[in-house]
Amino acid sequence: MVQKVKTGIPGLDKILYGGVPQGKIVLLSGGAGTGKSILSLEYIYRGAKEFKEPGVYISTEQSEEEFLTQAKEFGWDVEPLLKKNLIKIIKLDVAKGGNYLKVIKDAVNKVKAKRLVIDSLTTLTEFLTPIEIKKSKGTELIDLIENIFPVPVTENLIVKSILLRFLADLRKLNCTTLVTSELPEQSNFLSRDTVSEFLCDGVIVLYFVGIGGEETNHLQIRKMRYSRFIRGYFPLKFTDKGLEVTEESISILMK
């Protein structure tokens, strides 16, 4: 029987029949302002606060100070958890390059993390270049691609190949991991890189919908390997204590 990890977010664990599969990677995808970072941070916070499970939050955009400010808006007392090494927040400066995987591994090992968030996978992969990749373990992979494909190897193809390797390395950390991805509007895919949804074990999509002058947020579980889940579009509420998923699915006009 597959073990579950509770997110701690009201309503979400019920439609996931207890939580997300332990040790797996779940893609959290959505457009700007749909709540990806808040949901991810709450997943780490609830894990440390309520279940005593250490977590690492890797951000490519926001600093620890910015997250602390955001956490206070929901009444989350994160600082004591940081001091106890139950939570570690790291901002990656992707513009400078470097061995991202080593930074993540070191952080996970330092706090003995059970939970991990990469926010965002979109930014991380888009800053990878062939030169940076050849300095890492990706060299052998690039050589293999060049020998197999009769067409010129594009940077996009290389990044997708590295993404496959990167996710495989994340699985070796034995954390239950959320990775976020920007979802462009009018997209026919579930991630900006168009491949993460196939490589990850689960996919949760956040939507921002405007109908009849009303604006609402919704959550949908698109897939979850090794686990049952309830299908449908569920209202996602932003409360003064964090996020809340209404358990009753509703029918809305979606493209």
Helices and strands as residue ranges (DSSP letters): E 4-5, H 12-15, E 20-21, E 25-30, H 36-51, E 55-59, H 64-73, H 79-83, E 87-91, G 94-96, H 100-111, E 115-119, H 121-126, H 130-134, H 138-148, H 155-171, E 176-182, H 196-199, E 202-211, E 214-224, E 234-239, E 242-245
